[in-house]
Amino acid sequence: MNLLFEGLGLSEELVLHLETLGFTEPTPIQVQAIPHLLAGRDVVGQAQTGTGKTAAFSLPILERIDLDVTAVQALVLTPTRELAMQVTEAIRDLSGISSDGPVKVGRSLQVLTVYGGQSIDRQMQRLKRGVHIVVGTPGRILDMLSRGSLKLDKVQWLVLDEADEMLSMGFIQDVEKILDAAPKDRQTAFFSATMEASIRKLVARHLRNPVNVTVEQPKATPKRISQGVYMIPRGWSKARALQPILEMEDPESALIFVRTRQSAAELTSQLQAAGHSVDEYHGNLNQAQRERLLHRFRQCQVRWVVATDIAARGLDVDHLTHVINYDLPDSVESYVHRIGRTGRAGREGTAITLIQPVDRRKLRLIERHVRSSLTVRNIPTRAQIEARQLEKMQGKVREALAGERMASFLPLVSQLSEEYDAHAIAAAALQMAFDQSRPAWMGADYAQQEDPPIGGENSVKPILIKKRAKTGAPSNSVAAPTFSGAPSAPVPQNS
């Protein structure tokens, strides 16, 4: 029998909010860790990203934190700023607050993300205004401690997320100093994918009689999922690179993964401006809005949804044809979890990932985990996109020829045929339809490489000659436009 969140000791208010997020059944790491953390025990968890460990340590903190005390009560250390931002986003979603501060479900929790590369003065000002939870990288945390802007005297919970990665990046001394600076009677949790000797030494020194929990790795990706990778050209933004990919792939139903709600909002706005059927799914939506979007998605009234990992838990759709990793996940397990949403119920699925040159190391880790070599493709060229558009247009023309509405246009064709050849009339109509269907973003400056125009590199604009007016004698010739690149030649008429 599966255990529900009610059975883990969480309050009814928090459980109800989790249901609005799509959380109904806890993951194994949550089942094992949450009760011990609620009981005040130190915990060592061996689990990968994508197993639900962020909620495993965040929910007990949210359950017990004192919102009336405007001091830092919880500190979460992460190895990278990307993970710090993702953890902060998850905590905000789980607590029911938005990134802009408006309160949901009666909470006024203040969460601050701190890392290098941003103004430390601005982060120090935020701390002065009052913060309950700080999520950050060891270097910036230690810097703020040395300046006296970050006080740890009220800290009750200290979490090391991805501890092994943190130590492998050389943060061991910084982590030791931070742990020593925190109150001795705090509650501590370590989460790590592996338990190396250096991790065990930290555990022995800084944790008090910890409970050990372990979660098995998720299974490899199903074979029915086709996986593809696109390299973003140097100097291109992800949003610009995504447009030609979507044009080529033409997903029937897609889930596009991003890291943050801000990214979801920005990308959704850009795709909508390009004329796509797309909407965003994030923690700022209330329950009615979530259910309405989910209904529209299931009924194919909206084709694509842009979502963060945590918000996407509530999106359970069997007909999903594509999963697109707009932002690369932090771990291979999270990658497997994402793309496993497609290819369900015996259907075929497609997973697409956008990467930059710096992501090649992560790509190799993914390939090793899924036991498959993923071909890195270039962004589709203009010629490839136009060829794809012509292919789709041909299908639409065949459908129109099989329909009945075509008959209403025959008189116009008959009238034009008095001046032009029937082939020319058809070609002109197709040209108009082709030009109208061309995406606005694919202007003259779109070029992955020097693409030849449709018809070949040396194609020549066809010469079009109008039929001569009838004057009692039939004209000797009429031009039949050619589209193979050579100028048209007169076609003899029967005398």
N, C-alpha and C positions, 0 to 999 in steps of 0.2 A: 504494500500500500504506500503510495507517494505521500510524503509529508508536505503540508502546506505551511505558508508563512505564519499562520496563527499558532502553529505548534512549536515555533521556535522561540516564543516569548516576546514577540514584538507587540506593540500596542495596536489596538483596533484602528486608531486614526492613521497610523503609518501603514498598516496592512491595506486599508481602503485606498490610500493614495497609491500604493504599489500596484493595485489592481487597475487604476486609471492609466498607469504606465504600461500595462500589459504583463506585469509580473504576477503570476498566479501560483507557480510552483518553483521553489528554490532549487538552485543547482547543488551538486554534491558538496562543493567547498562551502557554500552558505549553510547547508544543513549541519556540517561538522563544526564550523567556526563560530557562527552567530551565538548559539547558546553559551559557549565558553566565554566569549567576549562580553556578553550581557552579564555573566556571572562574575566578571572582573578578573578572569584568568588571563595570563600572558599566552600568546598563541604563536606557533611556528607553522606556517602553511606552505606546503610544496605544491604549487599550482602554476599553470601557465596563464598568460594574458588570454582573455576570451572565455575563461571558466566561471566568471562571475565573482572574482575575488574583491573587486572594488566595492561592490555592494556588501560583500561579506564583512569587510571592516568598517564601511561607512554607516550601515544601518544601526549597529550598536552604538556608535558615536552619536548619531542623530537622535537616537532614542533617549540618551541620558545626558546630553549636553544642556547646560543651563543658559538659556538665551538672555536671562536678566544680567548675567555677568559679561560685560563687554571687554573681555580679555581673551587671549589666545589659550584655548583649552585643548585643542588637538593639533598635532603637527604631523604631516604626511610628507615623507621624503621620497622623491622619484629620481631616477638617473638622468632623465632628459626633460627638456621643457615641453616637448610634445606630449609626453605622458602626464606631466603635471597639469597641463591644460585639459587633457582628457579626463583625469581624475576629478578635477574641479568641476567640469561640466557634468560628470556623473553625480557628484554630491549635490549639485544644485538641482538636477532632475529629481533625485531621490527625495530631496527635502521639500520640493514643490515650489522653489523660488525661481525667478528668471534671472538671466545674467545682468539685467538692468536694475534689479532690486525689488520690483513689485512682489508683494507677498502672496502666496497661495497657501491654502489649507492652514491659515493662521500662523505661519512661521515667519520669523524675521532673521533668519540665519545669515551671517556675513562670512563669506569665504573669499580668501585672497590667494592668488597664484603669484609666486615670486620666482624669478629666474634671471640669469644674465642676459644682456642684450636689450633690456628695457630700463627705463629710468628708475634708479633706486630711490631717488627723492620722491617720486610719485608713489612708489610702494610704501615708503616710510610714512607719507601723509595718510595713506589708507589705514595703516596700522594705528595711527594716532586717533582716527575717527572711531576705532573699535572693530575688531575682527575676532570671530569665534574659532575659525579653522584656517590654518595656513598650509598650503600645498606648494612645495618648491624643490629645487635642486640643492644639493649640499653646499656648493660653492656660494650661492647667493644667500642661503640661510646663514652660513657661517659669517659672511660679510656683514649681514644685518645684526647678528649677535655681537660682533666686535664693535660695531658702531653704537650699540646700546639701544637701537630702535626696536628690536625684537626681544620681548621678555618671555621667558619660558617658565616663570615661577608658578603660573596657574595651569600649566599643561598637565592634563590627566591621561591623555592618550597619545602615544607616539607610534607611528606606523612606518616601516621600511617596505616600500613596494618595489618589487624586482631587485631584491637585495644583491643577488649574484651579479647582475648587470652593473649595479652601482659600484661594486668592488672591482669588477673587471675593468672599469673605466678609470680606476685609480682614486676613487673617493674614500678609501678606507680610513685615512687619517681624519678627513673632514667629518665623516660619519661618527667616528669615535669621539671627537670633540663635541659634537652636537648631543650625542647620547649622554656624555658626562655632564653637559650643561643642564640637562633636563632634570626635574625632580626625581628622586630615587623611588618615591612611592607611586610613580605613574604606572599605567598599564601599557604594555608594549606588545606589538605584533610585527612579526617578520613574514614577508611573503616572497618566495623565491622559486624559480623553475628548477634549480638544482641545489643540493646541500653539500657544498664543498667544505674543506677543512676551515677556510677563513670564515665562512658563515657560521659554522658550528662554534668557533672560538668566540665570535660576537654574541651568539646565543648564550653560551656558558657564562659570559661576563656580565651581560646587560639584561637578561631575562630571568624572571623568578619562577622556577618550577613550571616551565611552559608546557602547554598541551600541544602535541604534534598531530597535524592533520595532513593527509596526502590525497591528491586527486589524480586519477589516471588521465593520460593525454587523450584528446578526442581522436577519433578514427580518421584515416586519410580520406581524401576526397573521392566521391563516387566516380566511376569511369564514365558515366553518362553525361558528365559535365565537361564541355569543351572549354579549355582555358586559353586565353590569349593575353598578350602583353604589348602595350604600345609605348614607345619611347617618345617623350616630349622633346621636341627640338629645342636647341639652345636659344634662349631669348623669347620663347613662347610661354604664355601663361597656361595653366591647366585648363581653364575655361575655353581658351581658344583652341587647344588641342582636342578637347572633347567634342566640339561641334562636328568636324568631319568624321570622327569615329561613329557618332550617332547617326550621321547621314548614311554611312556605309552599312552599319549593323542594322539600323532601323528596328530597334527592339519593340516587340509587341507589348511587353509588360516588363518594366525594369525597376530595380531598387538600386539607387545610386548612393554609395556610402561616403560620408564626409566626417571630419573630426568634430566639428563644433556646430552649434546652432547658427552662429553668424555665417559660417560657410554655407550651411544649408539654405539660409535665406538669400544670400547673394547669388548662389548658383541657380536656385529656382527662379529668381527674378530674371537672370540672364537667359535662361532657357525659355521662359515664358515670352520674353521679348522677341525671341527668335521664332516664335509661333508654335512651340511644342506644347503638348498636353502633359503638364507636369505640376506637381504640388509638393510642399514640404511637410515633414512629419517630425515634430520636435517636442521638447518638454514644456514649451509655453502654451501648447494647445490644451484646452480643457477637455473633459471627457466627451462631451457632445461633439466637439469639433473632431476629435480623434475617431469617434465611431462613424461620423459622417464621411470623413476622408477614407476610412477603411472600407466602408460600403461602396463608395465611388470607385475605389481601386479594384475591389472584387468584381464589380459590375462592368469593369473596363471603361468607365466614364472618364477616368484619368489613366494615362498610359504609364507614366513614370512617377516615382516618388523619391525625393531626396531626403535622406535621414541619417541621423547619427546611430552608432551601434546600440546605445542604451534605449533610445526611443523606438528603434526598429523591432524591439522585442514584441511589441504589440501588433506588428504587421505579419500576420500569418496568412499567406496567400499561396495556394497550390499552383496557380497558373503562371507563376513568375517565369519568364523566358530568359531574362538576363539579370545578372548581378554585376554592377560596375564599381570597382574600387577607385573612386576619384582620388581619395586620400589613402595611401598604403597603410594597412593596419600595423600595429606595433609588434605583433608576433605572428608566427605561422599558424598557431592554433586559432587565432582570431580570423585569419584569412580563411581557414577551413570552415569555421563557423559561418562566416559571411556567405561564401559561395554555396554552402550546403542548402541555402534557401531556394535555389533553383534546381531543376532536374528532379523534382519530386513526383510521386505517384506514377512512376514509370516513364515520365516525359524526359525529353532531351533539354539540356540547359546550357547556357553560355555564361562564362565568367570573364570579364575584361578588367585589366588592371593598368592604370597609368603610372609610369615610373619616370624618374629623371636619372641622369648618369650616376648620381650619388646613391641611388637605391639598388645598384647591382648586387651589393652584398646581401641585402635583404631578399632579393630575388633568388639568389643561390640557396639561401636557407629554406625558402618556400619550395624550391624544386627538390631539395633533398628530402623535405618532409613529405611531399606528395608523391615522391618517387617518379617524377616525370620531368622531362626537359621542356620548358616553356619557350616557345619561339617569340623573340622580340621583333615586333613589326614597326615599320615607320608609319607615321601619320599618313592617311590616304592622300594621294595627290589629286589635283584638279581633274586630270584625265580619268582617274579611277572613279571619282565621285560622279562625273558626268556620264560615264559608261553605266554606272549603277542606276542613275536617274533615267537614262534611256531604256534600260532593261525594265524598270518599273513602269515607265510610260507605255512600253509595248504591251505589257499585261493589261493596263487600263484600256488601251485601244481595243484589244481583243474582247474585253468585257463589253465595251460600248458597241462593238459590231454585233454582239450577240443580243443586245438589248433592243427596246422598241423606241426609245427617245431619239435615236439617230434619224429616224424618218422625218422628223420635223426640220432637220437641217438640210435635207436633200434638195429642196428648191433653191437654197442659197448656193449650193454646190453647182447645181445646174446653171444658174445665172452666171457664176464665175467661170464655168467651163467654156463659156462663149468667148472668153478672153485668154484663159490660161489652160495649160495642160492639167489633167486631173492629178498627176503626180505632184506637180508644183503646188496645187491647191492643198493637197494633203500634207505636203512638207511644210507649207507656211502655217497651217493650223497646228502642226506638231511643234514648230518653232515657237509659236505664241504660248502654247501650253508649257513648253520646256522653260521659257524665260520666266513665266509666272511662278513656276515651281522652284526656280533656283533660289536657294537660301540667301537672305540678305547679307549674311556674314561672308559669303563667298564672293567678295568683290574682286576687282582687278588685282589687288595686292595679295590675294591668297595664292601662295605657291610654295610647295614643299621642295620643288625642283623645277627646272624649266620644262613645263608640261606642254606637249604639242597640242594644238586644238583638236577637236573631234574630227576624225577623218585622216589623221596622220600629220607628221611634222611638216611635210611639204604640200599640205592640202591647199587648193586654190578655191577662192570663192566662186560658186557656180554662177554661170551667166544665165540670166532668165530673159527670154524673148517672148513678148506678148504675141498672141495670135493676131494675124492681120485681119483687119475688118473685111467682111465679105463684100466684094464689089461685082459679083457675078462670076468671077473666076476663082477657083480654089487656090489658096496660097500654096506655094511649093514646099514649104517646110515650116515646122514649129519646133521651138527649142524644148527639149526634155531635160530638165535639170539633172545633172549628175552630182553625186555626193561621194565620189571616190577620189576626188582631188583634181581631176582633169577637167578642162573647160568642156562645156556641152557641145555636141556636134549636131548639125541639122539631121532630122530624121525624115527620110523621103516619105511623101504622102502618096497614097494610091490615086492614080489619075483615072 
